[in-house]
């Protein structure tokens, strides 16, 4: 099959994925914000980092995104727990329909969801932007957050839970002390999926932010459109660090390959 | 069927969630039939005017067409580039290599869309590497590449690639290696085996990956905004403009419904086409 061709195309694919990120990291340290210059001692500067941290637009946006994303993750994981429990353990007439409905938000364009929530919240007079964002983000992150939980429940050996019940534990206690500890990696994965989707979201957030409240990606986008702002690079570096942390946590808790197989296998 | 009280308790948050999914969407389906008189002034009678405008407006029609083309190009490119990587992840026995590649993919999956789009602005922009490389090679394309459909396609391919890779891993693993070995034992060269055995057997995986990428790219918002610079708009950007700037919800809703139908149509057609190609 042409071994070298195969190897080169794989390598090229990976290089294609990673090099642009490196470019941004390098540029963020550049004194004049010039793109792609290799950092020498003459060019290296942290000024954009200082400027970035001092700008409340960015820091407020970061904090807001953090709050929204972590709440969204918590809510998605909790409701996902209910959903996956029901889906994996009960059989009833409407079950397939239920599952399809829960997975449906992926079909809709982000702007459609953002638009519909904006309209609904305006109509209901709900003006709390942070709350609105959390609710809308739960909707878009639920389908992807549900998958690791379903996978975790399906690979769990239910007989040990039944054994606990037979030995006298109440169902609730058996669930809490036997099942839950085993499922925690699924929890972590679901939480991180929901967190990442919420933090990164722009298409929905851009409809639900207002003068007082903005999310980090929206703030970055605004800065980017206003002018050529080298501080946007700094923001990206922070985002990359966050991503590395997330990937690291996933690797340590559930293992990347296992997670991917469980989530993407049909 | 016994009504288990625990079941009801668990179903409650789910029902709320589903209502939360469904209510806003049903709402704007209704809104798409309203009459737009001005900012926040929507009134009856119900009208099809919004939909008519969507189909008649040259701008909107051409944007839909452009969106479809860009999405198709990016999705196909993403699947093609991802195929070797997926193949590697499915079949390689090198644990460290797989771990490395997988980390890169998952990193790209979780990394921020804005950050990844920004990097292509740098590469394709006036000071960027693309310009310098094409200068070096003597091609004159260089610095005018940004804010064109080409740059949007490149950006979307970049975003879609991890999704395509991950979607294809599982179907590729289902190809039984004995079939490949049998073909080679019967005298086929490695290239022939690949072209006539492996690729046709990968069709289900390719179809699935295409569908995933199309869903993503048809609804794209951030990448066209950044790499299209307001000149290359996709439907999502258009909807955003109509709604956020003039608060014309009826029109925005009608366009969203149209986009939804358009996406379903494009996905269906691509699935049919890929299956046809697979049989050919």
HADDOCK unambig.tbl for C-alpha pairs under 7 A between the chains (distance, minus, plus):
assign (segid A and resid 1 and name CA) (segid B and resid 190 and name CA) 4.24 0.50 0.50
assign (segid A and resid 1 and name CA) (segid B and resid 191 and name CA) 4.55 0.50 0.50
assign (segid A and resid 1 and name CA) (segid B and resid 194 and name CA) 6.60 0.50 0.50
assign (segid A and resid 6 and name CA) (segid B and resid 84 and name CA) 6.65 0.50 0.50
assign (segid A and resid 9 and name CA) (segid B and resid 84 and name CA) 6.33 0.50 0.50
assign (segid A and resid 10 and name CA) (segid B and resid 84 and name CA) 5.48 0.50 0.50
assign (segid A and resid 10 and name CA) (segid B and resid 85 and name CA) 5.01 0.50 0.50
assign (segid A and resid 13 and name CA) (segid B and resid 81 and name CA) 6.41 0.50 0.50
assign (segid A and resid 13 and name CA) (segid B and resid 82 and name CA) 6.91 0.50 0.50
assign (segid A and resid 13 and name CA) (segid B and resid 85 and name CA) 6.77 0.50 0.50
assign (segid A and resid 14 and name CA) (segid B and resid 101 and name CA) 6.99 0.50 0.50
assign (segid A and resid 14 and name CA) (segid B and resid 104 and name CA) 6.94 0.50 0.50
assign (segid A and resid 17 and name CA) (segid B and resid 108 and name CA) 6.96 0.50 0.50
assign (segid A and resid 20 and name CA) (segid B and resid 119 and name CA) 5.12 0.50 0.50
assign (segid A and resid 20 and name CA) (segid B and resid 120 and name CA) 6.74 0.50 0.50
assign (segid A and resid 21 and name CA) (segid B and resid 116 and name CA) 6.70 0.50 0.50
assign (segid A and resid 21 and name CA) (segid B and resid 119 and name CA) 6.43 0.50 0.50
assign (segid A and resid 23 and name CA) (segid B and resid 119 and name CA) 6.67 0.50 0.50
assign (segid A and resid 24 and name CA) (segid B and resid 119 and name CA) 5.94 0.50 0.50
assign (segid A and resid 35 and name CA) (segid B and resid 122 and name CA) 6.63 0.50 0.50
assign (segid A and resid 35 and name CA) (segid B and resid 127 and name CA) 6.88 0.50 0.50
assign (segid A and resid 79 and name CA) (segid B and resid 13 and name CA) 6.29 0.50 0.50
assign (segid A and resid 79 and name CA) (segid B and resid 14 and name CA) 6.69 0.50 0.50
assign (segid A and resid 82 and name CA) (segid B and resid 10 and name CA) 5.36 0.50 0.50
assign (segid A and resid 83 and name CA) (segid B and resid 14 and name CA) 6.46 0.50 0.50
assign (segid A and resid 102 and name CA) (segid B and resid 18 and name CA) 6.68 0.50 0.50
assign (segid A and resid 107 and name CA) (segid B and resid 215 and name CA) 6.90 0.50 0.50
assign (segid A and resid 108 and name CA) (segid B and resid 260 and name CA) 6.50 0.50 0.50
assign (segid A and resid 109 and name CA) (segid B and resid 219 and name CA) 4.79 0.50 0.50
assign (segid A and resid 110 and name CA) (segid B and resid 219 and name CA) 6.65 0.50 0.50
assign (segid A and resid 111 and name CA) (segid B and resid 236 and name CA) 6.06 0.50 0.50
assign (segid A and resid 111 and name CA) (segid B and resid 240 and name CA) 6.98 0.50 0.50
assign (segid A and resid 112 and name CA) (segid B and resid 256 and name CA) 5.44 0.50 0.50
assign (segid A and resid 116 and name CA) (segid B and resid 24 and name CA) 5.05 0.50 0.50
assign (segid A and resid 116 and name CA) (segid B and resid 25 and name CA) 5.88 0.50 0.50
assign (segid A and resid 116 and name CA) (segid B and resid 28 and name CA) 5.69 0.50 0.50
assign (segid A and resid 117 and name CA) (segid B and resid 24 and name CA) 5.77 0.50 0.50
assign (segid A and resid 120 and name CA) (segid B and resid 24 and name CA) 6.06 0.50 0.50
assign (segid A and resid 139 and name CA) (segid B and resid 21 and name CA) 6.25 0.50 0.50
assign (segid A and resid 196 and name CA) (segid B and resid 110 and name CA) 6.21 0.50 0.50
assign (segid A and resid 200 and name CA) (segid B and resid 112 and name CA) 5.45 0.50 0.50
assign (segid A and resid 200 and name CA) (segid B and resid 113 and name CA) 6.78 0.50 0.50
assign (segid A and resid 202 and name CA) (segid B and resid 222 and name CA) 6.92 0.50 0.50
assign (segid A and resid 203 and name CA) (segid B and resid 221 and name CA) 6.13 0.50 0.50
assign (segid A and resid 236 and name CA) (segid B and resid 115 and name CA) 5.11 0.50 0.50
assign (segid A and resid 239 and name CA) (segid B and resid 112 and name CA) 6.54 0.50 0.50
assign (segid A and resid 240 and name CA) (segid B and resid 111 and name CA) 6.26 0.50 0.50
assign (segid A and resid 243 and name CA) (segid B and resid 107 and name CA) 6.50 0.50 0.50
assign (segid A and resid 243 and name CA) (segid B and resid 110 and name CA) 6.01 0.50 0.50
assign (segid A and resid 243 and name CA) (segid B and resid 111 and name CA) 5.56 0.50 0.50
assign (segid A and resid 244 and name CA) (segid B and resid 107 and name CA) 6.75 0.50 0.50
assign (segid A and resid 247 and name CA) (segid B and resid 106 and name CA) 6.98 0.50 0.50
assign (segid A and resid 247 and name CA) (segid B and resid 107 and name CA) 6.34 0.50 0.50
assign (segid A and resid 264 and name CA) (segid B and resid 166 and name CA) 6.91 0.50 0.50
assign (segid A and resid 264 and name CA) (segid B and resid 167 and name CA) 6.23 0.50 0.50
assign (segid A and resid 264 and name CA) (segid B and resid 170 and name CA) 6.98 0.50 0.50
assign (segid A and resid 265 and name CA) (segid B and resid 170 and name CA) 5.52 0.50 0.50
